[in-house]
Amino acid sequence: MTINLFDDKSWFSLRPLTLTRPTANLRIGILTIAEKWAKYLKADFGFVTQDYLQHKYASISSALFINGAICPDEALLEAIVALKEGEVLVKKELVIAYHSSQKMTYQQAKSILKPIGFGKAFHHIVYPEHIFGYNAEEIKKDFALITKGRSSGKISSTNTLLGDHVFFEEGANAECANLNSLQGPIYLAKNAEIWEGSSIRGAFALGENSSTKMGTKIYAGTSIGHNCRVGGEINNIVIWGNSSKGHDGYMGNSVMGEWCNLGADTNNSNLKNNYSPVKLYDYETGQMRSTGLQFCGVIIGDHSKAGINTMFNTGTVVGVSANVYGAGFPPNFIADFSWGGADGFVPYQIDKMFETAKIMMARKNIELTTIDQNILSHVFEITK
């Protein structure tokens, strides 16, 4: 079976996280949205995304198209599998999926194909805060999907375990850690490692080749992707992968993309002093948008960095390839390819950004390809 995951208008409202990827490539829970659908349907997948991203995230031959901003569940799976040629699954104005051997956009599918209504609730990722907001539930769903019918690898007796919803993949390891899975599962992917003295409360997922440093404190609803290293105090965050928050400092109710690094004692606020709803910068309107949330931290796009002692205020959005440093609180919106801090910013020149990215990626034996450079160059141009 093959599927294509298409971007709907959520791609625009999920910026800066989607400036460098399709919506379905976002991580929420243990897996990306695309990986979830692939496992549920036992299918190969491609993407129908923005033109400048299509070279890296290609489409494949398929007659089944699924909204890449929607997380799967059993009810959705049943409804989508039942779709016949020429039918489109909808919930009010939202296109969930469509089955067509003729090439068409989801907007065309909505107006041309036979509508099939779907009335049940599901997770539709529209804004960045939905990623950490739904993350604990998605970890639980992914955990059940991934571990069904399987047994965990060996867990050292030096650990203190509360609950029995802990699963270690091959090569995963933890020593002298407190692992509490009473409120949610704890999942360690292949070769992931929890260092001594760490205390973790599920739901929690640690990606392949990632690690928590000694004494790390992690609270529920946290997902760390592959090739990451984290430390300090962490609460309800999602890190896509290949990024580091390796030192003391607090990060909560936040999302961080790929190839990011936070310097020692970097902190974010996730609660305003007057307890009012937090606002986030909106790329579509260029204005601040109320999230309706009391707890909301920082959203960080790919390739962005923060120097030591950086202080992110409640509800901060950091664009792609920003470099933040210096004393004081930087503004609540830090534009893509910005270099500076509370005292002001200048443009981060693209050639200098490429130099840094190549060095950082080489440390993990990964190359900054020409395709990657073209994507980042396009983002540089459209966000000037």
C-alpha positions in Angstrom: 0.0 0.0 0.0 1.1 3.6 -0.7 -0.1 6.9 0.6 0.7 10.6 0.0 0.4 13.0 2.9 -0.7 16.5 1.8 -0.2 19.9 3.4 -3.4 21.8 4.1 -3.5 25.4 5.3 -2.1 24.3 8.7 1.3 24.3 7.0 1.1 28.1 7.1 0.0 28.5 10.7 2.6 26.0 11.9 5.5 28.1 10.7 8.4 28.4 11.6 8.5 24.7 12.3 7.1 23.9 8.8 9.3 26.3 6.8 11.8 23.4 6.4 9.5 20.4 6.2 6.0 19.2 5.3 3.5 19.1 8.1 3.5 15.3 8.2 7.2 15.4 9.0 6.5 17.0 12.3 7.2 14.9 15.4 4.4 14.5 18.0 4.5 11.6 20.4 7.2 9.0 19.6 6.9 9.2 15.8 6.4 11.8 13.1 2.9 12.1 11.7 4.0 10.4 8.5 5.6 7.5 10.4 2.3 7.0 12.4 0.2 6.6 9.2 2.8 4.3 7.7 2.7 2.0 10.7 -1.1 2.0 11.0 -1.6 1.2 7.3 1.7 -0.8 6.7 2.3 1.6 3.8 5.1 3.4 2.0 4.6 7.2 2.1 5.3 10.3 0.2 4.5 14.0 0.6 2.5 16.6 -1.3 4.0 19.8 0.0 5.3 23.2 -1.0 7.2 23.3 -4.3 10.6 24.2 -2.7 10.3 21.3 -0.3 9.2 18.8 -2.8 12.7 18.0 -4.0 13.6 16.6 -0.6 10.2 15.4 0.4 8.9 13.8 -2.8 5.5 12.4 -3.6 5.0 8.7 -4.7 2.6 7.0 -6.9 -0.7 6.5 -5.0 -4.4 7.1 -5.2 -4.8 7.6 -1.5 -4.1 11.1 -0.1 -4.2 11.8 3.7 -4.1 15.2 5.5 -0.6 15.4 6.9 -1.7 17.6 9.8 -4.0 14.9 11.2 -2.8 12.2 13.7 -4.2 8.7 13.0 -6.4 6.7 15.3 -8.5 3.5 14.9 -11.7 5.3 13.9 -9.9 7.4 11.2 -8.1 4.3 10.0 -11.3 2.4 9.5 -13.0 5.3 7.7 -10.0 6.0 5.4 -9.5 2.3 4.4 -13.2 2.2 3.5 -12.9 5.1 1.0 -13.7 4.1 -2.6 -12.3 5.7 -5.7 -13.9 9.1 -6.2 -14.7 9.7 -2.5 -13.4 12.3 -0.1 -13.6 12.0 3.7 -14.5 15.3 5.4 -15.4 16.8 8.8 -17.4 20.0 8.1 -15.0 22.0 5.9 -11.9 20.0 6.7 -10.6 17.5 4.1 -9.3 14.4 6.0 -8.5 12.1 3.1 -9.5 11.3 -0.5 -9.2 8.4 -2.9 -8.5 9.4 -6.5 -6.4 8.0 -9.3 -6.6 11.4 -11.0 -4.1 14.0 -9.9 -5.8 16.8 -8.0 -5.3 19.1 -4.9 -7.2 18.6 -1.7 -9.2 21.7 -2.6 -10.2 20.2 -5.9 -11.1 16.9 -4.2 -13.4 18.7 -1.8 -15.4 20.3 -4.7 -15.3 17.4 -7.2 -15.4 14.1 -5.3 -18.3 12.5 -3.4 -18.2 13.7 0.3 -18.2 11.1 3.1 -18.8 12.7 6.5 -16.8 11.9 9.6 -18.1 13.0 13.0 -15.6 11.8 15.6 -12.9 13.8 17.3 -9.2 13.5 16.4 -6.0 15.5 16.8 -5.6 18.1 14.0 -2.3 19.9 14.4 -3.0 23.5 13.4 -0.7 25.6 15.6 2.7 25.0 17.2 1.3 24.7 20.7 -0.9 21.8 19.6 2.3 19.7 19.3 3.2 19.9 23.0 -0.5 20.1 24.0 -1.4 16.7 22.4 2.0 15.1 23.0 1.3 13.0 26.1 -1.7 11.4 24.4 0.2 10.8 21.3 3.1 9.1 23.2 0.6 6.7 24.8 -1.0 5.9 21.4 2.4 5.4 19.7 3.7 3.3 22.6 0.8 0.9 22.3 1.3 0.8 18.5 5.1 0.2 18.6 5.2 -2.3 21.5 2.2 -4.4 20.8 3.1 -8.1 21.0 6.7 -7.4 21.9 8.9 -7.6 25.0 11.2 -4.9 26.3 15.0 -5.3 26.4 16.6 -5.8 29.7 16.3 -3.0 32.3 19.1 -2.8 34.9 18.3 -3.5 38.5 20.1 -0.3 39.5 17.0 1.7 38.4 14.0 2.4 40.5 10.8 1.6 38.6 7.3 2.7 39.4 4.8 1.0 37.1 5.4 -1.5 34.4 5.0 0.6 31.2 8.7 0.9 30.4 10.1 -0.3 27.1 13.7 -0.5 26.0 14.6 -1.1 22.4 17.9 -2.9 21.4 20.9 -1.2 22.9 18.9 1.1 25.1 20.3 1.5 28.6 19.6 3.3 32.0 21.5 3.1 35.3 20.6 4.5 38.7 17.6 6.3 37.3 14.0 6.9 38.7 11.5 5.8 36.0 7.9 6.5 36.9 5.4 5.1 34.4 2.3 5.2 36.6 0.8 8.1 34.7 2.2 7.3 31.3 4.6 5.0 29.4 8.4 5.5 29.1 10.0 4.5 25.8 13.7 4.3 24.9 14.5 3.8 21.2 17.6 1.9 19.9 20.8 2.8 21.7 19.2 5.6 23.8 20.7 6.1 27.2 19.5 7.6 30.5 22.5 8.6 32.6 22.8 8.2 36.4 20.6 10.2 38.7 18.0 11.1 36.1 14.4 11.2 37.3 11.7 10.7 34.6 7.9 10.7 34.8 6.0 9.4 31.8 4.6 9.8 29.3 8.2 10.1 27.9 10.0 9.1 24.7 13.8 9.2 24.1 14.8 8.8 20.4 17.5 6.6 18.8 21.1 7.4 19.9 19.8 10.2 22.3 20.7 10.6 25.9 19.8 12.4 29.1 22.7 13.7 31.1 23.3 13.0 34.8 20.6 14.3 37.1 18.2 15.3 34.4 14.6 16.0 35.6 12.0 15.2 33.0 8.2 15.6 33.5 5.3 14.2 31.6 4.5 14.8 27.9 8.1 15.0 26.7 9.5 13.6 23.5 13.1 13.8 22.5 13.9 12.8 18.9 17.0 11.0 17.6 20.6 12.1 18.1 19.8 14.5 20.9 21.4 15.2 24.3 19.3 16.9 27.0 19.9 17.9 30.6 18.5 20.2 33.3 14.8 20.5 34.0 12.4 19.6 31.2 8.6 19.7 31.2 6.2 18.8 28.3 8.4 19.6 25.3 9.0 18.1 21.9 12.4 18.2 20.2 12.4 17.0 16.5 15.9 15.5 16.5 19.7 16.3 16.1 19.4 19.1 18.7 20.9 19.7 22.1 19.7 21.2 25.4 22.6 19.6 27.3 23.0 21.8 30.4 21.1 23.0 33.5 18.2 25.4 32.8 14.4 25.0 32.4 12.5 24.3 29.2 8.8 23.8 29.4 5.7 23.7 27.2 7.8 24.2 24.1 8.8 22.8 20.7 12.3 22.8 19.2 13.2 21.8 15.7 16.3 20.1 14.2 20.0 21.2 14.5 19.3 23.5 17.4 21.5 24.1 20.4 20.8 25.8 23.7 23.7 27.1 25.7 24.3 26.5 29.4 21.6 27.9 31.8 19.3 28.8 29.0 15.7 29.1 30.4 12.3 29.8 29.1 9.3 31.2 31.0 6.0 29.3 30.4 3.7 31.2 32.7 3.0 35.0 32.8 3.2 36.9 36.1 -0.5 37.8 35.8 -1.5 34.3 34.8 -3.3 35.6 31.6 -3.4 33.6 28.4 -0.2 33.5 26.5 0.2 35.0 23.0 2.4 33.7 20.2 3.6 35.5 17.0 1.5 34.5 14.0 3.4 34.3 10.6 0.2 34.7 8.7 -1.0 37.9 10.2 2.3 39.3 11.5 0.6 39.9 14.8 0.4 38.2 18.2 -2.2 35.5 18.5 -3.8 34.3 21.8 -3.2 30.6 22.3 -5.8 30.5 25.1 -3.2 28.7 27.2 -1.9 29.6 30.6 1.3 27.6 30.0 3.2 28.2 26.8 7.0 28.5 26.4 9.1 28.9 23.3 8.8 27.7 19.7 12.2 27.3 17.9 12.7 26.7 14.2 15.5 24.5 12.7 19.1 25.5 12.9 18.6 28.1 15.6 21.0 28.6 18.5 21.0 30.3 21.9 24.1 31.4 23.9 24.6 30.8 27.6 22.2 32.3 30.0 19.7 33.2 27.3 16.3 34.0 28.8 13.2 33.4 26.6 10.1 35.1 27.8 6.7 33.5 27.9 5.4 32.8 24.4 8.5 33.4 22.3 8.8 32.3 18.7 12.3 31.9 17.3 12.5 31.5 13.5 14.7 29.3 11.4 18.5 29.8 11.6 18.5 32.5 14.3 21.4 33.1 16.6 20.5 34.6 20.0 22.9 35.7 22.7 23.5 38.4 25.4 22.0 39.6 28.6 18.3 40.5 29.1 15.1 39.2 27.5 15.1 39.1 23.7 11.8 40.0 22.0 8.9 37.6 21.8 9.4 37.2 18.1 12.9 36.6 16.8 12.9 36.6 13.0 14.4 33.9 10.8 18.1 34.4 10.1 18.5 37.0 12.9 21.8 37.5 14.8 21.7 39.3 18.2 19.7 39.7 21.4 17.9 42.1 23.6 20.1 45.0 22.3 18.9 44.3 18.7 19.5 42.1 15.7 21.2 42.1 12.4 20.7 39.6 9.5 22.5 36.3 9.8 24.2 36.0 6.4 23.4 32.8 4.6 27.0 31.9 3.8 28.0 32.2 7.4 24.9 30.2 8.5 26.0 27.4 6.0 29.5 27.3 7.5 28.1 26.8 11.0 25.5 24.2 9.9 28.2 22.1 8.0 30.4 22.0 11.1 27.5 21.1 13.5 26.2 18.4 11.1 29.6 16.9 10.5 29.9 16.1 14.2 27.1 13.6 13.7 28.5 12.4 10.3 25.7 14.0 8.4 26.2 16.2 5.3 24.5 19.5 4.6 23.4 18.6 1.1 22.8 21.0 -1.9 19.0 20.2 -1.5 19.2 21.3 2.2 21.0 24.5 1.2 18.5 25.3 -1.5 15.6 24.9 1.1 17.4 27.2 3.6 18.2 29.7 0.8 14.6 29.8 -0.1 13.5 30.4 3.5 16.1 33.2 3.7 14.6 34.9 0.7 10.9 34.5 1.6 11.4 35.7 5.2 13.5 38.8 4.4 
